Amino acid sequence: MNYIRFITSAIVALLAAPLIAQTANLEVVVLQQTSGKAIAAIGVSLENPSIGFRASATTNAQGKVRFESLSTAGRYSVAVDDKGYEPVAAREIELRSNFTRSVILTTSPRTALTAEIAVSGDAGIARINTVNAEVSSSLKQEEVQTLPAEGRDITRLLYRLPNVTQATGFYPEAPNVSINGANSLYAQYLIDGLDNNENFLGGQKFAIPVGFTREITVLTNNYSTEFGRTGNGVINVTTRSGDNKLDGEVFYLTRPGPSIDSKSPFAQRDLSGNAVKDGFRRNQYG
């Protein structure tokens, strides 16, 4: 009986872990439009129509309200919900796993002459991280799907981010991403904050598909101690979560090979750096 109970508990823990890890926080600050002072005891509403989520809270003495353990699925809208103040909102807010996003809303006492103010996109979102000293950069879902990547390997998209370069490993299967110029073996790979490190050859244990990725974030400096296990950088993949919309992806990637290749005295190599025969061809679909 104890053995069965142990197996059941282990299965539940494995199934629950990704759901717990794939969450984020949102911190909202409400300020006076003219003076820039914090507004206390003002209502703030949060909504995500994609998953049917809605919540509300009241700002504290510092004009702040914090929404925790939010799903990374869909896009959020946050608005001032107080009849005594002009309505203002920030929309199309995307969250990434294991991160607290900060939003600043500015409003003023309601008057009869002013109309509703709506802030769309990122215009009302503080681009400076006001929560902690983390230095990071990200690729969004649209960029991951649009940018060309050999073999649909998402790590080969990261060279476009600051402080990230292509590594020159000392063996063919060495990780291909170097952060801050350090050895590529020092980078840590995460999926929704969960470990994805290959502890023998280095790099990521599971190759993340493009269609699986909501956002890729590279943390280069001053990130939280909750990540740990590296003195270099962290590559954290936020996976796509389900919402109320049905969608899918079909892809076909081909490298014709002999029909377009020209002769070269240098050996061709695959994604792992291993030499391949002339006329290397790839057909990848799913």
C-alpha positions in Angstrom: 0.0 0.0 0.0 2.8 2.4 0.9 4.5 1.6 -2.4 1.4 2.4 -4.4 0.9 5.6 -2.4 4.5 6.6 -3.2 4.1 6.0 -6.9 0.9 8.0 -7.0 2.5 10.9 -5.2 5.5 10.9 -7.6 3.2 11.0 -10.6 1.1 13.8 -9.2 4.3 15.8 -8.4 5.7 15.3 -11.9 2.4 16.4 -13.5 2.0 19.4 -11.2 5.6 20.7 -11.4 5.4 22.4 -14.9 2.1 24.0 -13.9 3.6 25.5 -10.8 6.7 26.7 -12.6 5.0 28.2 -15.6 3.7 31.3 -13.7 4.7 35.0 -13.5 4.0 38.0 -11.4 2.8 41.5 -12.3 3.5 44.6 -10.3 1.4 47.7 -11.1 2.2 51.3 -9.8 -0.3 54.0 -10.1 0.9 57.6 -10.1 -0.5 61.1 -10.3 -0.2 62.4 -13.9 0.9 65.9 -12.9 2.9 65.5 -9.7 4.1 61.9 -10.2 3.2 61.0 -6.6 1.9 57.5 -5.8 -1.9 57.1 -5.4 -3.0 54.9 -2.5 -6.2 53.0 -2.1 -7.1 53.1 -5.8 -8.7 50.1 -7.5 -6.8 48.2 -10.2 -8.3 45.5 -12.4 -6.5 42.8 -14.4 -8.0 40.8 -17.2 -6.9 38.1 -19.7 -9.8 37.3 -22.1 -7.8 34.4 -23.7 -8.1 32.3 -20.6 -11.2 34.0 -19.0 -9.2 35.5 -16.1 -10.1 38.6 -14.2 -8.9 39.9 -10.8 -8.9 43.2 -8.9 -6.9 44.7 -6.1 -6.3 48.0 -4.3 -3.0 49.9 -4.2 -1.0 50.2 -1.0 0.5 53.3 0.5 3.2 53.3 -2.2 0.6 53.1 -4.9 1.6 49.5 -5.7 -0.4 46.4 -6.2 1.0 43.0 -7.0 -0.7 40.1 -8.8 1.1 36.8 -8.2 1.2 33.3 -9.8 -0.3 34.4 -13.1 -0.5 32.2 -16.1 1.9 33.0 -19.0 -0.9 32.2 -21.5 -2.5 35.0 -23.5 -2.1 38.7 -23.0 -3.2 40.8 -20.1 -4.9 44.2 -19.7 -4.5 46.2 -16.6 -6.6 49.3 -15.8 -7.4 51.9 -13.1 -10.8 50.9 -11.8 -11.9 53.8 -9.7 -14.8 56.2 -10.5 -12.9 59.1 -8.8 -10.1 58.9 -11.4 -9.8 59.1 -15.1 -9.8 55.6 -16.7 -6.4 54.5 -18.0 -5.3 51.1 -19.2 -2.2 49.2 -20.5 -3.0 46.4 -22.9 -1.3 43.5 -24.7 0.9 42.7 -21.7 2.9 39.5 -22.1 4.4 37.7 -19.2 7.4 35.3 -19.0 7.9 32.5 -16.5 9.7 33.2 -13.2 9.7 36.9 -13.7 7.9 39.9 -12.2 6.7 42.4 -14.9 6.3 46.0 -13.9 3.7 48.4 -15.2 3.3 52.1 -14.4 -0.1 53.8 -14.9 -0.6 57.6 -14.6 -4.0 59.1 -14.1 -5.6 62.2 -12.5 -8.8 63.0 -10.7 -11.9 62.7 -12.9 -13.3 65.9 -14.5 -16.3 66.3 -16.8 -14.2 67.6 -19.7 -11.7 64.8 -20.2 -12.3 61.7 -22.2 -11.2 58.1 -21.6 -7.5 57.4 -21.9 -6.4 54.0 -23.2 -2.8 53.0 -23.6 -2.2 50.2 -26.1 0.7 47.9 -26.6 3.9 48.7 -24.7 3.4 52.4 -24.5 2.2 52.3 -20.9 4.6 49.7 -19.7 7.8 50.8 -18.0 10.6 49.6 -20.2 13.0 50.0 -17.3 12.9 47.1 -14.9 11.7 48.7 -11.6 11.4 45.4 -9.7 15.0 44.3 -9.5 18.5 44.8 -11.1 18.2 42.0 -13.6 19.8 42.6 -17.0 18.2 40.5 -19.7 16.9 40.4 -23.2 14.2 38.4 -25.0 12.9 37.0 -28.2 9.1 37.0 -28.5 7.0 34.2 -30.1 6.6 36.1 -33.3 10.4 36.6 -33.6 11.1 33.0 -32.9 8.7 31.8 -35.6 9.9 34.4 -38.2 13.7 34.5 -37.9 15.5 31.9 -39.9 17.2 29.2 -37.8 19.2 26.3 -39.2 17.4 23.0 -38.3 14.8 25.0 -36.4 17.3 25.1 -33.5 16.1 28.0 -31.3 19.6 28.5 -29.6 20.9 29.7 -33.0 18.5 32.6 -32.8 20.1 33.9 -29.6 23.2 35.4 -31.4 21.0 38.4 -32.2 20.7 39.3 -28.5 23.2 41.6 -26.7 26.0 39.8 -24.8 25.4 36.6 -26.6 27.8 35.2 -29.2 28.4 31.9 -31.0 30.7 29.7 -29.0 33.8 27.9 -30.4 33.6 24.6 -28.5 36.6 22.4 -28.1 34.7 19.3 -29.1 32.0 18.9 -31.8 29.0 18.5 -29.5 29.9 21.5 -27.3 27.1 24.0 -26.6 27.0 26.7 -29.3 26.0 29.7 -27.1 28.4 31.9 -25.2 27.2 34.5 -22.8 29.4 37.5 -21.8 32.3 35.8 -23.7 32.5 33.0 -21.2 32.9 29.2 -21.8 29.6 27.9 -23.3 29.6 25.1 -20.7 28.9 27.7 -17.9 25.5 28.8 -19.3 22.4 27.4 -17.6 19.3 26.2 -19.5 15.8 26.3 -18.1 12.3 25.5 -19.3 9.8 27.6 -17.3 12.4 27.8 -14.6 12.9 24.1 -14.5 16.3 22.5 -15.1 17.1 21.6 -18.7 20.9 21.1 -18.4 22.8 18.2 -20.1 25.3 17.4 -17.4 27.8 15.4 -19.5 28.3 17.2 -22.8 26.8 20.5 -21.7 24.2 22.6 -23.2 20.4 21.8 -23.1 19.2 18.4 -22.4 16.1 18.6 -24.5 16.1 20.6 -27.7 13.1 23.0 -27.6 10.9 23.1 -30.7 9.9 26.4 -32.2 6.2 25.7 -31.8 6.8 25.0 -28.1 8.3 28.4 -27.4 6.4 31.5 -26.2 9.5 33.5 -25.3 13.3 33.0 -24.9 15.0 35.1 -22.3 18.8 35.4 -21.8 19.7 36.7 -18.3 23.2 38.1 -18.5 23.8 40.0 -15.2 22.4 40.7 -11.8 19.6 38.2 -12.0 17.9 36.8 -8.9 19.6 34.2 -6.7 16.6 31.9 -7.4 18.3 30.9 -10.7 21.8 30.2 -9.3 24.0 27.3 -10.4 26.0 29.5 -12.7 28.3 32.5 -12.5 27.7 33.3 -16.2 24.2 33.5 -17.7 20.8 31.8 -17.9 18.7 30.9 -20.9 15.1 30.5 -19.8 12.4 29.3 -22.3 8.8 30.2 -21.5 6.6 27.6 -23.1 3.3 28.3 -24.8 0.2 27.7 -22.6 -3.3 26.9 -23.7 -6.1 29.4 -24.1 -9.6 29.6 -25.5 -8.4 29.8 -29.1 -7.6 26.7 -31.2 -4.5 27.0 -33.3 -1.7 24.8 -34.6 1.4 24.8 -36.8 2.5 22.8 -39.8 6.1 23.3 -41.1 8.4 21.9 -43.7 12.1 22.8 -43.8 14.4 21.5 -46.6 18.0 21.8 -47.6 18.1 20.5 -51.1 21.8 19.5 -51.0 23.5 18.4 -54.2 21.2 20.3 -56.5 22.4 23.7 -55.2 25.7 23.0 -53.5 28.9 24.1 -55.1 32.2 22.3 -54.7 34.3 23.2 -51.7 37.6 22.0 -50.3 36.2 22.3 -46.8 34.1 19.6 -45.2 30.5 20.4 -44.5 29.2 20.1 -40.9 26.0 19.4 -39.2 24.4 21.3 -36.3 26.7 19.5 -33.8 29.8 20.5 -35.7 30.5 17.0 -37.1 31.8 16.6 -40.6 29.2 15.3 -43.1 29.5 13.9 -46.7 29.3 16.2 -49.7 25.7 16.7 -50.8 24.3 16.9 -47.3 20.5 17.1 -47.5 17.9 17.8 -44.9 14.1 17.3 -45.0 12.4 18.4 -41.7 8.7 18.5 -41.2 6.0 18.2 -38.6 
